[in-house]
Every structure is written in C-alpha cells, then in structure tokens.
Amino acid sequence: MTRTPLLLALGLLPILATTACNAAGPDASGQKAPATAAANADQRPFTATEVSRFDQPWAMTFLPDGSLLVTEKRGKLQHLDLASGQKHEITGVPKVAYGGQGGFGDVILHPDFARNRVVYVSYAEEGTLDTRGAAVARATLALDGNGGGQLKDLKVIWRQTPKVSGEGHYGHRLAFGPDGKLWISSSERQKFDPAQDMSGNLGKIIRLNEDGSLPADNPFASQGGVAAQVWSLGHRNVLGIAFDANGKLWAQEMGPAGGDELNLIVRGANYGYPIVSNGDHYDGRPIPDHDTRPEFAAPKVTWNPVISPAGLMFYSGSLFPQWKGSAFIGGLSSTSLVRVAFDGDSAREAERFNMGERIREVEQGPDGALWLLEDGSKARLLKLTPKA
C-alpha cells in the first residue's frame, strides 16, 4: 500500500490531525476505501447537547438507575446524577501512576451488578525501579444518600507482566462477554516484541473468570503461567473492545504511522504486531503489510491517515434505528465520531462526523442516545439525540 513518507508526515502532522477526518483509509483487502466526508454540525443527523464537564475523563458506564460513573485520568471516579446534574466523587479508588498515557482507566459493571454491586476498574500502577504496568481491580460500589460513595473491598485481580519503563500503551479496556467472562486489552507498552512473547501478557487480549481466575478453555491454557490468560496476541495499543449482537468480539487498535485497525478477535489468533502492520514505524522504518504474512490475522478495516481510535461500542437502541448494529469509535487526532457498518465478518467505515474536539469515549445511554466524552481538561460530556 502507499504510505505517507515520514518527513512529509512529520511536517504535516498538525494538518493531518484535522484532515484525517475527511478521508477513509484502506479496507481489509488493502485497497483504499471510498472517501467519507466529515459532516459539519448542520449536516449531522443528531443534536449534541453538553451535559457536564470533567477533568481528563477516560471512560464512563451507566448504572441501572440511569446515573453515570466517569473515570478521570488523574485518579478520580465521579458519579453524575443526570436528573439533577450533580456530580460527586467516589472514594476508595486505587492509587494510580499518572503521567503520559497512564492514569485511571476503564470502569464497567459486573453482569449481575443489580444484585452484587460489583464494579471493575483499570489503571496504571507504579512498579519498582521506575517501571509501571496496568492493573484491574474489582470492588463493591456503595453509594450514599447524597450521591457520593466509595469503593469497598477493592481487590486487584490482574496485572500486566512484566512491568516496564515508559508511560505509554497500557490499553486496559474492559468488557464482559456473553460467556460471562472478563475481557481485558493489554497493550504492548511501546516495547514492540513483547506482543509476540508468551512469557508475558503485553500486546495480548486477556480472558478471565469474573473473579480473576483462569478459564480452563482458554486457547493456551495447557501452557500454564501467564500464557493461560491469553486469548489472542500480536496487538499494539488496543483502546476499545466490544461484543456485537452475535457475541463476536471486536477490538480497535491504535497502530503505528498509518496503521490504525479494527479487528475481529478470534480464539488463539496472532494479529502480527510488530512483525506485520499496514502502517510503518514512526522513525520511518517500514513494516511489512499483513498480506505478506497470511499466517497472521489481518484487520477488517485499516485507516491511513489514522483516526487515533478511542472507545468502541455497538449500537442496539431504537432512537437511531438506521444505526442499529453499527459500531461507533471515538477519534482523537481525527476529532471525530466514526460509524462502522458490517456485513457478516466484513466491516467498512460508513460515516464520519467531525466533532471539533478529540473524542475519548463513546457509549449508548439507557434511552438509546449516544454519549461522548471529549479528551483533556474541561472536557465536555455530550448527549447525542436525533435532530428534529
């Protein structure tokens, strides 16, 4: 495939960050997908309403009562009452290693949350000798009558291993699957080769029981040790995982220069990084494309220019019936909301909406509205509803 030369890419980086939302990248076959124009505000089929603001938010999840939990990267968990607009901090959050891409990460509910009140959080934590790694903990959410509360009986159930230097590529997105298992994205911490090394869990997608124990039917369970956690390998920086209506797991991955991906995650598959990628290293060194090594699973969609994907969800609501079954991805450098359409196991970018700000997270609300979290300080929480 044709790639943007490194020097040109560096020189045009500020331009590409805004124009990336005006072109679609190559599809899974390596061919360039048709351009999809970014819709301006007056062309969008939705109205975006500001609901609240947060300091460097990273993830959100709705509680059964319709209120919202939001993580802030510096280490706060906020509880937002959407009816009153009141926001209260939840205490008992673990200490996070804040810096670079590190800090407080994801928050999701146990499938039986209404009964057991168990939540799961991910975060970056300090190690020894200036090292760090992602961790996942479970705790009981105890809300008080004023809208605040605390995390009780917090217990770490999983850690990235090994802990390494640097402050990038933690991943640590969480999801529960239809099988009741806990799924974790574990990025390769900008260390490349660990994504292919089964003695550690960097650059992998992890599958655990809800208590952190190991399922006996994981593909590498017979190898024991860390390998028994692994469902798939060869990943770079997975910042969104979600299950579609058919129970298939999809993951979007922030690739190197010109190589963002959407992957269908298959049991035991190797997705090839850093051996293959449809992008290149940032220093200009080429990486062979996926089609040169057919033993590695190829992405269903790639983007060049990149969108810098963040967050992933499948839409199942009735408020936007035309979008049922589509996936939505937040775009950071592309400052966009990207809709992906599917035909069986094939996928393509269908629409791209220019949001004007970096989009960190996207979720579906209880009434079928789309909810977006912008990135950075004073980031807006936006509710998207159909335009009249």
QUIWORA-V11253 format. One record per residue. N is the residue number from 1. SS is DSSP state (a for helix, b for strand, c for the rest). PHI is phi in degrees with one decimal (none if undefined). OMEGA is omega as a letter, one per 20 degrees, with the letter a starting at -180 (999 if undefined). Layout:
BEGIN
N | SS | PHI | OMEGA
N | SS | PHI | OMEGA
END
This chain:
BEGIN
1 | c | none | r
2 | c | -81.4 | a
3 | c | -120.9 | r
4 | c | -73.7 | r
5 | c | -56.6 | a
6 | a | -59.2 | a
7 | a | -64.2 | r
8 | a | -64.6 | a
9 | a | -62.5 | r
10 | a | -67.1 | a
11 | a | -67.3 | a
12 | c | -103.7 | a
13 | a | -54.1 | r
14 | a | -62.3 | r
15 | a | -70.7 | a
16 | a | -61.0 | a
17 | a | -60.9 | r
18 | a | -98.8 | a
19 | a | -82.2 | r
20 | a | -60.0 | a
21 | a | -83.4 | a
22 | a | -111.9 | a
23 | c | -146.1 | r
24 | c | -95.6 | a
25 | c | -89.6 | r
26 | b | -67.1 | r
27 | b | -87.8 | a
28 | c | -63.9 | r
29 | c | -80.6 | a
30 | c | 91.9 | r
31 | c | -84.8 | a
32 | b | -72.1 | a
33 | c | -73.5 | r
34 | c | -59.3 | r
35 | c | -63.9 | r
36 | c | -120.9 | a
37 | c | -68.6 | r
38 | b | -74.4 | a
39 | b | -83.5 | r
40 | c | -75.6 | a
41 | a | -55.2 | a
42 | a | -75.6 | r
43 | a | -100.8 | a
44 | c | -71.2 | r
45 | c | -84.6 | a
46 | b | -137.5 | r
47 | b | -107.6 | r
48 | b | -101.3 | a
49 | b | -113.7 | r
50 | b | -71.8 | a
51 | b | -108.4 | a
52 | b | -162.3 | r
53 | b | -133.8 | a
54 | b | -138.1 | r
55 | c | -98.1 | r
56 | c | 51.5 | r
57 | b | -67.9 | a
58 | b | -128.1 | a
59 | b | -153.7 | r
60 | b | -149.7 | r
61 | b | -151.3 | a
62 | b | -87.9 | r
63 | c | -87.2 | a
64 | c | -56.9 | r
65 | c | -83.3 | r
66 | c | 90.3 | r
67 | c | -78.0 | a
68 | b | -131.6 | r
69 | b | -100.1 | r
70 | b | -131.0 | r
71 | b | -90.0 | r
72 | b | -116.1 | a
73 | c | -57.9 | a
74 | c | -70.5 | r
75 | c | 122.9 | r
76 | b | -118.1 | r
77 | b | -115.2 | a
78 | b | -106.0 | r
79 | b | -112.5 | a
80 | b | -109.8 | r
81 | c | -85.7 | a
82 | c | -69.6 | r
83 | c | -69.3 | a
84 | c | -97.9 | a
85 | c | 80.2 | a
86 | c | -78.3 | a
87 | b | -121.7 | a
88 | b | -134.7 | a
89 | b | -83.5 | r
90 | b | -94.6 | a
91 | b | -87.8 | r
92 | c | 86.0 | r
93 | c | -71.6 | r
94 | c | -65.6 | r
95 | c | -66.4 | a
96 | c | -111.3 | r
97 | c | -92.1 | a
98 | c | -89.5 | r
99 | b | 151.4 | a
100 | c | 59.6 | r
101 | c | -91.1 | a
102 | b | -90.7 | r
103 | c | 151.8 | r
104 | b | -72.4 | a
105 | b | -115.5 | a
106 | b | -89.1 | r
107 | b | -145.4 | r
108 | b | -139.5 | a
109 | b | -100.0 | r
110 | c | -61.7 | r
111 | c | -56.1 | r
112 | c | -108.0 | a
113 | a | -57.6 | a
114 | a | -57.3 | r
115 | a | -95.8 | a
116 | a | -102.5 | r
117 | c | 61.2 | a
118 | b | -89.3 | r
119 | b | -122.7 | r
120 | b | -123.8 | r
121 | b | -130.0 | r
122 | b | -123.0 | a
123 | b | -167.6 | r
124 | b | -90.4 | r
125 | b | -127.8 | r
126 | b | -73.3 | r
127 | c | -115.5 | r
128 | c | -94.8 | r
129 | c | 54.1 | r
130 | c | 62.1 | r
131 | c | -112.6 | a
132 | b | -148.6 | r
133 | b | -166.0 | r
134 | b | -78.9 | r
135 | b | -140.2 | r
136 | b | -126.5 | r
137 | b | -129.1 | r
138 | b | -118.0 | a
139 | b | -156.4 | r
140 | b | -97.6 | r
141 | b | -87.8 | r
142 | b | -114.4 | r
143 | b | -85.8 | r
144 | c | -103.5 | a
145 | c | -71.7 | a
146 | c | -98.3 | a
147 | c | 99.3 | r
148 | c | -92.1 | r
149 | b | 155.4 | a
150 | b | -151.3 | r
151 | b | -92.0 | a
152 | b | -109.8 | r
153 | b | 54.3 | a
154 | b | -67.0 | a
155 | b | -138.2 | r
156 | b | -73.4 | a
157 | b | -114.5 | r
158 | b | -159.3 | r
159 | b | -139.2 | r
160 | c | -67.4 | r
161 | c | -143.2 | j
162 | c | -82.6 | r
163 | c | -72.7 | a
164 | b | -135.2 | r
165 | c | -75.8 | r
166 | c | 98.2 | a
167 | c | -131.9 | a
168 | c | -126.6 | r
169 | c | 56.4 | r
170 | c | -84.9 | a
171 | b | 79.1 | r
172 | b | 43.1 | r
173 | b | -81.8 | a
174 | b | -123.4 | r
175 | b | -158.7 | r
176 | b | -99.7 | r
177 | c | -94.7 | r
178 | c | -59.3 | r
179 | c | -81.0 | a
180 | c | 78.2 | r
181 | c | -89.5 | r
182 | b | -93.2 | a
183 | b | -113.1 | a
184 | b | -133.2 | r
185 | b | -92.2 | a
186 | b | -121.0 | a
187 | c | -77.9 | a
188 | c | -92.5 | r
189 | c | 59.0 | r
190 | c | 59.7 | a
191 | c | -111.7 | r
192 | c | 64.1 | a
193 | a | -58.6 | r
194 | a | -57.8 | r
195 | a | -64.0 | r
196 | a | -106.5 | a
197 | c | -101.0 | a
198 | c | -80.6 | r
199 | c | -82.5 | r
200 | c | -132.3 | a
201 | c | -113.1 | r
202 | c | -78.5 | r
203 | c | 72.3 | a
204 | b | -130.5 | r
205 | b | -109.0 | a
206 | b | -106.6 | r
207 | b | -129.1 | a
208 | b | -130.3 | r
209 | c | -70.4 | a
210 | c | -62.4 | r
211 | c | -96.2 | r
212 | c | 94.3 | r
213 | c | -75.4 | a
214 | c | -97.0 | r
215 | c | -68.0 | a
216 | c | -69.3 | a
217 | c | -99.3 | r
218 | c | -62.0 | a
219 | c | -64.4 | a
220 | c | -114.4 | a
221 | a | -58.8 | a
222 | a | -67.7 | r
223 | a | -77.8 | a
224 | c | 70.4 | r
225 | a | 60.4 | a
226 | a | -63.0 | a
227 | a | -58.1 | a
228 | a | -69.1 | r
229 | a | -79.0 | a
230 | b | -82.6 | r
231 | b | -101.7 | r
232 | b | -147.6 | a
233 | b | -139.7 | r
234 | c | 79.2 | a
235 | c | -104.7 | r
236 | c | -100.8 | a
237 | c | -138.3 | a
238 | b | -88.4 | a
239 | b | -113.5 | r
240 | b | -167.6 | r
241 | b | -134.2 | a
242 | b | -160.9 | r
243 | b | -99.0 | r
244 | c | -84.0 | a
245 | c | -66.3 | r
246 | c | -94.5 | r
247 | c | 82.8 | r
248 | c | -88.4 | a
249 | b | -91.4 | r
250 | b | -120.4 | r
251 | b | -141.3 | r
252 | b | -100.2 | a
253 | b | -136.4 | r
254 | c | -78.2 | a
255 | c | -89.9 | r
256 | c | -74.6 | a
257 | b | -62.9 | r
258 | c | 79.1 | a
259 | c | -142.9 | r
260 | b | -65.1 | a
261 | b | -137.8 | r
262 | b | -120.8 | a
263 | b | -118.8 | r
264 | b | -88.3 | a
265 | c | -87.6 | a
266 | c | -114.3 | a
267 | c | -52.9 | r
268 | c | 76.7 | a
269 | c | -77.2 | r
270 | b | -112.9 | a
271 | c | -93.5 | r
272 | c | 93.2 | a
273 | c | -73.0 | j
274 | c | -94.7 | a
275 | c | -71.0 | r
276 | b | -132.3 | r
277 | c | -170.1 | r
278 | c | -84.9 | r
279 | c | -120.5 | r
280 | b | -121.9 | r
281 | c | -63.4 | a
282 | c | -65.8 | r
283 | c | -86.6 | r
284 | c | 97.5 | r
285 | c | -65.7 | a
286 | c | -73.7 | r
287 | c | -118.5 | r
288 | b | -57.6 | r
289 | c | -70.2 | r
290 | a | -58.8 | a
291 | a | -70.5 | r
292 | a | -82.7 | a
293 | c | -135.8 | a
294 | c | -64.9 | r
295 | c | -72.6 | r
296 | c | -95.4 | r
297 | c | -69.0 | a
298 | c | -94.2 | r
299 | c | -66.5 | r
300 | c | -82.1 | r
301 | b | -139.0 | r
302 | b | -126.1 | a
303 | b | -123.6 | r
304 | c | -151.1 | j
305 | c | -64.9 | a
306 | c | -73.3 | r
307 | c | -104.9 | a
308 | c | 56.4 | a
309 | b | -69.9 | r
310 | b | -149.2 | a
311 | b | 82.1 | r
312 | b | -155.7 | r
313 | b | -151.4 | r
314 | b | -104.1 | a
315 | c | -88.5 | a
316 | c | -128.9 | a
317 | c | -81.5 | r
318 | c | -111.4 | a
319 | c | -68.1 | r
320 | c | -119.3 | a
321 | a | -60.1 | a
322 | a | -69.7 | a
323 | a | -107.2 | a
324 | c | -60.1 | a
325 | c | 91.3 | r
326 | c | -78.3 | r
327 | b | -104.2 | r
328 | b | -124.2 | a
329 | b | -126.6 | r
330 | b | -79.0 | r
331 | b | -112.4 | r
332 | c | -84.3 | a
333 | c | -63.5 | a
334 | c | -85.0 | a
335 | c | 42.4 | a
336 | b | -142.4 | r
337 | b | -113.5 | a
338 | b | -108.3 | r
339 | b | -100.9 | r
340 | b | -114.7 | r
341 | b | -106.2 | a
342 | b | -128.7 | r
343 | b | -135.0 | a
344 | c | 65.8 | r
345 | c | -91.6 | r
346 | b | -92.1 | a
347 | b | -142.9 | r
348 | b | -153.4 | r
349 | b | -69.3 | a
350 | b | -104.0 | a
351 | b | -150.3 | r
352 | b | -140.0 | a
353 | b | -110.6 | a
354 | b | -75.6 | a
355 | c | -96.5 | r
356 | c | 79.1 | r
357 | c | -140.8 | r
358 | c | -65.1 | a
359 | b | -105.2 | a
360 | b | -91.5 | a
361 | b | -149.5 | r
362 | b | -138.4 | r
363 | b | -141.7 | r
364 | b | -99.8 | r
365 | c | -83.8 | a
366 | c | -58.8 | a
367 | c | -93.5 | r
368 | c | 91.7 | r
369 | c | -70.1 | r
370 | b | -94.5 | a
371 | b | -121.4 | a
372 | b | -122.5 | r
373 | b | -112.4 | r
374 | b | -74.3 | a
375 | c | -100.3 | r
376 | c | 96.5 | a
377 | c | -72.9 | a
378 | c | 54.0 | a
379 | b | -73.2 | a
380 | b | -86.7 | r
381 | b | -95.5 | a
382 | b | -113.4 | r
383 | b | -107.8 | a
384 | b | -103.9 | r
385 | b | -126.7 | a
386 | b | -58.7 | r
387 | c | -72.3 | a
388 | c | -63.3 | 999
END
